[in-house]
Amino acid sequence: MRRRSRGRQRGVVLPIVLLISAMMLATSAAWFESSLAAARGAANVREYLQAFQAANSALTLCARSVVSSAGMQTAAPPLASVEPAQWKVESAFEAGAIEPVARWPGSLRAPQCLVEAWRLATRADAQAYLLTSRGFGRTKESQVWLQMELVIEGEKIERHWRRVASRPF
């Protein structure tokens, strides 16, 4: 009788060990997939923050430049009832955009800024500008677009900041 019970115990141990091994393998595979997803997510956030900081810095530098040169402008831009939209056209943006800094560390390209002047129909004495900046991460796909409406009326300066939700081109 002793022999029978030992034989049964030996036959039960192998399936239990295989079951535990399979559970450990499945758990480690799930952890591996989870860590890969977390690493991809962290890289995407880093790319976005890189592009955002580049665009924000370009926007700030362009705004300073416009404010400092606003008093020297003699010819008023044409009266327009809508804001300028040249920033939405790739060829116009590339032709008119400036790079306020030569390089941005870790970015594919230097950030760019386009300044478009217009006159507000309701405020004839004010100078209005639409500043659009574009910052890059390590790849061309990681771009952030920011805009600022800058209105200068005498000594008063109004800044209206916004983020462009999607790339125009």
C-alpha positions as CSV (number, residue, x, y, z in Angstrom):
1,M,0.0,0.0,0.0
2,R,2.9,2.3,0.6
3,R,4.1,1.9,-2.9
4,R,0.8,3.0,-4.4
5,S,0.6,6.2,-2.5
6,R,4.2,7.2,-3.4
7,G,3.5,6.5,-7.1
8,R,0.5,8.8,-7.0
9,Q,2.4,11.6,-5.3
10,R,5.1,11.5,-7.8
11,G,2.6,11.7,-10.7
12,V,0.9,14.8,-9.1
13,V,4.0,16.8,-8.5
14,L,4.9,17.2,-12.2
15,P,1.6,18.9,-13.3
16,I,1.7,21.2,-10.3
17,V,5.3,22.3,-11.1
18,L,4.3,22.8,-14.8
19,L,1.3,24.9,-13.7
20,I,3.3,27.1,-11.4
21,S,6.0,27.5,-14.1
22,A,3.3,28.5,-16.7
23,M,1.8,31.0,-14.3
24,M,5.3,32.6,-13.6
25,L,6.0,32.8,-17.4
26,A,2.6,34.5,-18.1
27,T,3.1,37.0,-15.2
28,S,6.7,37.9,-16.4
29,A,5.4,38.3,-20.0
30,A,2.7,40.7,-18.8
31,W,5.2,42.7,-16.7
32,F,7.5,42.9,-19.7
33,E,4.7,44.2,-21.9
34,S,3.7,46.7,-19.2
35,S,7.2,48.0,-18.9
36,L,7.6,48.4,-22.6
37,A,4.3,50.4,-22.8
38,A,5.5,52.6,-19.9
39,A,8.9,53.2,-21.6
40,R,7.1,54.2,-24.9
41,G,4.8,56.5,-22.9
42,A,7.7,58.1,-21.2
43,A,9.5,58.6,-24.5
44,N,6.4,60.2,-26.0
45,V,6.0,62.6,-23.0
46,R,9.7,63.5,-23.3
47,E,9.3,64.3,-27.0
48,Y,6.2,66.4,-26.4
49,L,7.8,68.4,-23.6
50,Q,11.0,68.9,-25.7
51,A,8.9,70.3,-28.6
52,F,6.6,72.3,-26.3
53,Q,9.6,74.1,-24.6
54,A,11.2,74.9,-27.9
55,A,7.9,76.3,-29.3
56,N,7.2,78.3,-26.1
57,S,10.7,79.8,-26.1
58,A,10.4,80.8,-29.7
59,L,7.1,82.4,-29.0
60,T,8.5,84.3,-26.1
61,L,11.5,85.5,-28.1
62,C,9.3,86.6,-31.0
63,A,6.9,88.4,-28.7
64,R,9.8,90.3,-27.2
65,S,11.1,91.2,-30.6
66,V,7.7,92.4,-31.8
67,V,7.1,94.5,-28.7
68,S,10.5,96.2,-28.9
69,S,10.1,97.0,-32.6
70,A,6.4,97.9,-32.5
71,G,7.1,101.6,-31.9
72,M,9.3,101.8,-35.0
73,Q,6.6,100.5,-37.4
74,T,5.4,103.3,-39.6
75,A,3.1,101.7,-42.2
76,A,-0.1,100.1,-40.7
77,P,-1.1,96.7,-42.0
78,P,-4.3,96.6,-44.0
79,L,-7.6,96.5,-42.1
80,A,-8.9,93.0,-41.8
81,S,-12.0,91.6,-40.1
82,V,-10.4,88.1,-39.6
83,E,-7.1,87.1,-38.2
84,P,-4.3,86.1,-40.6
85,A,-4.1,82.5,-41.8
86,Q,-0.7,82.4,-43.6
87,W,0.5,80.1,-40.8
88,K,-1.8,77.4,-42.1
89,V,-0.1,77.3,-45.5
90,E,3.2,75.3,-45.4
91,S,5.0,77.3,-48.2
92,A,4.0,80.6,-46.6
93,F,5.0,79.5,-43.1
94,E,8.4,78.2,-44.3
95,A,9.1,81.3,-46.3
96,G,8.2,83.8,-43.6
97,A,9.2,82.0,-40.4
98,I,12.3,83.0,-38.5
99,E,14.4,80.9,-36.2
100,P,14.9,83.0,-33.0
101,V,17.6,80.6,-31.8
102,A,20.1,78.8,-34.1
103,R,19.7,75.4,-32.4
104,W,17.6,73.8,-29.8
105,P,19.3,71.0,-27.8
106,G,17.9,67.5,-28.5
107,S,15.6,68.7,-31.3
108,L,15.5,67.8,-34.9
109,R,15.3,71.4,-36.0
110,A,15.5,74.8,-34.4
111,P,12.1,76.2,-33.4
112,Q,10.4,78.6,-35.8
113,C,8.2,81.6,-35.4
114,L,6.0,83.5,-37.9
115,V,4.8,87.0,-37.2
116,E,1.6,88.2,-39.0
117,A,0.4,91.7,-38.5
118,W,-3.2,92.9,-38.9
119,R,-5.4,95.7,-37.8
120,L,-8.4,95.1,-35.7
121,A,-11.7,96.5,-37.1
122,T,-12.9,97.5,-33.7
123,R,-9.7,99.1,-32.4
124,A,-8.2,101.2,-35.2
125,D,-5.4,102.6,-33.0
126,A,-4.2,99.2,-31.9
127,Q,-1.5,97.2,-33.6
128,A,-2.3,93.5,-33.6
129,Y,-0.1,90.5,-34.4
130,L,-0.6,86.8,-34.6
131,L,2.6,85.0,-33.5
132,T,2.7,81.3,-34.4
133,S,5.6,79.1,-33.3
134,R,6.5,75.5,-34.0
135,G,8.9,73.4,-31.9
136,F,10.3,70.0,-32.7
137,G,11.3,67.0,-30.7
138,R,13.8,64.4,-32.0
139,T,11.6,63.5,-34.9
140,K,9.5,65.5,-37.5
141,E,6.3,63.9,-36.1
142,S,6.9,65.3,-32.7
143,Q,5.8,68.9,-33.2
144,V,4.0,71.4,-31.0
145,W,2.4,74.5,-32.4
146,L,1.7,77.5,-30.2
147,Q,0.1,80.9,-30.9
148,M,-0.2,84.2,-29.2
149,E,-2.4,87.2,-30.2
150,L,-0.5,90.3,-29.3
151,V,-2.3,93.6,-29.2
152,I,-0.4,96.8,-28.6
153,E,-2.4,100.0,-28.0
154,G,-0.3,102.9,-26.7
155,E,1.5,101.6,-23.6
156,K,-0.9,98.7,-23.1
157,I,0.1,95.3,-24.3
158,E,-2.4,92.4,-24.3
159,R,-1.2,88.8,-24.8
160,H,-3.7,86.0,-25.6
161,W,-2.0,82.7,-25.6
162,R,-3.3,79.4,-27.1
163,R,-2.1,76.0,-28.2
164,V,-2.9,74.8,-31.7
165,A,-4.6,71.4,-31.2
166,S,-3.5,69.9,-34.5
167,R,-0.8,70.5,-37.0
168,P,-2.1,72.7,-39.9
169,F,0.0,70.9,-42.5
